[in-house]
């Protein structure tokens, strides 16, 4: 049966229907940011959460969710942990950024086609420029090589122009796959793998946490506090809590730090444009993010 032909933002008079699919997302601030921005623009937008853990769904239920959302006339879905890479096989095409990263955080439904995009790269880059302008980007250690890590790594080596990126992940195969992808896109001499976060930090000017470590579900730090030095800058993609154990330890050492709020806001700004065809106000979305009081932990998106 052919899929319904649905242009972006056209939901048969129901306004714009969008959602977020993932696990551990019940307290996500993303619906609030999108809906508040739509209200400011006089646009009716309904943003639903599809938390597979909360609903008792299996990972295999992602494909039926995409089918249902498309049939119902959704403009699209945001995709978060653990589906940013598995969703790729369920799509008709990838935009240039998603194809280069190998991860999708935004699926739009348009003309009977499912198009995968990735706004994490632009979101992280914009947040970094705003929060850590002038940081030494000679050599950077990144811990975490999953879907979010693929985005931050590409942002580092691409628009942020890091000299060399050192990758570390508990899954060595995942680290190797990301290393190979980055080497192909950005040059083999600009990316390496290490098995010891402390050793990686010792040769780096900055550190990026691209894992969920620091949330209530995954407490702790992605590297030993003793590995942090005052000369380091430290960026974390976790945004609930904003002050993770890693950032607290880094501040105590005198490091410049960046929490995950900026990436969350700027990726939402770009996703809003994909879903609605309208430009969002980043300052307004940031204010909405700050005004949202989440009572429980959530995972980075």
N, C-alpha and C positions, 0 to 999 in steps of 0.2 A: 504494500500500500504506500503511495507517495506521501511524503510528509507535508504537513500544512505549510502553505506559503505565507509567512508572517514577516512583514517589514519591521525593522527595529522601532520600538516605541508604540506600535499599533496593536492594541489589545482589545479591539472590538468595543470601544467605549468604556473599558474598565480602567483606563489609565495605563501606566507602565507597570508591568509585573516583572519583578526580578527576585533573585534569591541567592543564598549562600549554601553550598554543600560541603560538608566536612565532618570532623569529629571534635568534640569538646568545644563547641562554638556557641553554646546557649547564651553566653553573656557578651557576645560580639557587639562592638559599637558600630559596625558597618551599616546595619539597617537604619539605625538612628541618623547617621551622617547622611545617607542617601535620601531618606524621607524628609529630613529637615531642609536639605538643599532644594529638593523638589518643591516643598511648600513655599520656600522663599521665591521660587521662580513661577509660582502659580500652576504647578504641574502636579497632577495626582499620580503618586507612585507608591506602590505597596511592595515592601521588601520582606521576604519570608526566610526563615532559618530552617535548614534541613540538616539537623544534627543526627548523624547516623547512630551515634552512641545513645543519645537521649531517646530516639525512636525505636531502638532495638533492631536497626537495619543491618544487613550484611554489606560488605564492600561491593558485592555483586549487584546490589540494588541501585548502584549509580546509573547504570544504563537505563533501567526503567524510569528513573527520576528524570533523566534527560528527555526521554520519550514523552513523558507526561507533561513536563514543562513546555515542550515545543507544541504539543497538541493544544494546550491551554492558551497559547498565544503569548508566552513569556518573551520579553525582549532578550533575556539571557540569564545566566547564572554566574556568580563568582564561585571559584573552586579553591578550596584550601586543603590542609593536611587531612588525610594522607593521599589525596587524589590528583595532585597537580601533574603527575606524570602518567598515571594510569588512564586518565580521561582522554589523553591524546589519541588513543586508538578508537575512540567513539565519535570522532569529529570528521568533517568533510575536508577541512583545510585548516592550516595554521597561518597566522600572519608572520611576517618576517622575524619579528622579535621572538615570538614563541617557538618558532622553528629553530632559531639559533640557540636559544636557551635550553630547549628540551623540556619545558615545563609550561603549563597553562594555568592561569588564575582567573581567566575571564572567558566565558563561552557566550557568544551572541548568536541568535537565531535570525537569519535573514535570507529571504528568497528561497526557503526550503533547504537551506544549508546551515550547518553548524560550524562556526568559525572560532577557533581558539586563539586567544591573545594573552599577552603577559604585561601587566602594568606594574609588576614588582620592580623591574629594572629602573624605569623612569621614576617610580616612587622612592626607591632607595637613593638614587642619585640626587634627586631634588632635596630630600631630607638631609643627606650628607653635606651638600653644598651650603645649606642653610645653617646647619648645626655645628659643622666641623670645618668651616672654611679655613684654608691655609694649612691644613694638616699635612704632615710629612707622609707622602705616599710612595716612598722608595720601596719598601718591602712590607707586605701586610699578611698577617696570619688570619685565615678564616677557619673557624671550627664549624663543621656542618656542611654536608654536600648533597642534601636532598633538594626538593623542589624550590624552597625558599633560598637555599644556598646557591643553587644554579643561577638564580636571579641576581643575588648580591654579588656573586663572583663576576658575572658578566657586566654588571654595573661598575665594579671596581676596575676591571681591565679595559672596559669600553669607555663610557663617557667620563669616568673619574680618572682615567689614565694612570692607574697604579703601575709602578715599575715591575714588580714581581709579586705574585700571589702564591702563598704557601697554604695548601689545603690539608686539613686534618679531619678525619671522621672515624668513628668506631667501626664502620663498615668499610674495609679497605677497598673492596670491589667498587663500591659507590664512589669513593674518592678517586679511584683510577678512571672510572668512566667520565666523571666531571673533568678531571685533568685532561683526558684525551680530547674531549669536546672543546675545552678552552684553548688547548694547544692548536687545534685545527683553526679556530676562529681568530685567536689573538697572538699566536706564536708560541712554539714550544719553550723558548727561552724565558718566557714570562710567567710560567706556572710550574709548581713543584708540589710534591706530597711529602708530609712528614708523619711519623707515627707517634710523636711525643709533643704534646701541646706546649710544654715548658721549653723544649728545645726550639720549637717554632717561634715562640714569643721572644726568645733570646736573640734571634736574628731579625726581628721585625720591629718596625716603627709604630705599627698600629695593629689592633685586634678586632675582628668582627665575630660576634656570636650569631650564627645562622641556624641554631638548634632551638628546640623548645625548652632547654635547660633554663631554669629560673622561674618557671611557672609553678603553681601549686601541684600540678600533676607530675611535673618533672623537676623537683627541687634540687638545689645545688648550683654548682658552677661548671662551665665547660672546660675550665683549666684551673690549676692551683693558684690560689691568691698570691703565693710566693713568686709566681712567674711574672706578676705585674710589676712594672717599674714606672716611676714618675714620667719618664720620657715617652711612654706609650699614650696613644689615644685609644679609646675603647668604644665600639658601637655595638648595640644589642638590638636585634629585631623583635624581641619580646616586648609587648606593651602593656601586659597586665600580669604582674605589677610593673609600673613604670620604673621603679627603683629595684632592679633585680639584685641578687647577692653579688653578681659580677660587677655591676655598676657601682654598688656601694663599696666594694673592695677597691675598685679603681679610683673612686673619689678619695678614699682614705689615703691612697698612695699619691694623690695630687694629679691624677691623669685627667685629661679632657675627655668627656664622655658624651654619648648620644644615645638616647633611649629610642624605643621602637615606635613612638607616637607619630613621628614625621613620616616614616614609611607607610604606616597604616593610613594616614590622611591623604598623602599624595597618590598612592595607588588607587584610593577610592575616587579621587578627583578625576583620574584618567578613565576609570571604569564607568563613572557617571556619564562621561561624554560618549562612550561606546554604547551604553544602553539607551540613552535618551537623544543623542545627537546635539546636546546642549553643553556648553562650557560651564563647569562648576567654579565657584569662588573658593580658592584654597583657604583663605583666611576664615571664611564663614564655616567651612567644613572643619577646620582646626578648632574653632570655637565650639562647634557641636560636639566634637570628640572630647574636648575638655569638660563640657557640661554634663556628659554622660557619666553617671555614677554606677559602675558595674559592681555588684555585690559578690561575685565569685570569679574564680580563675578561668582564663581562656588561653587558647593556644595562638601563637603568631600565625598570621594569615599570609 
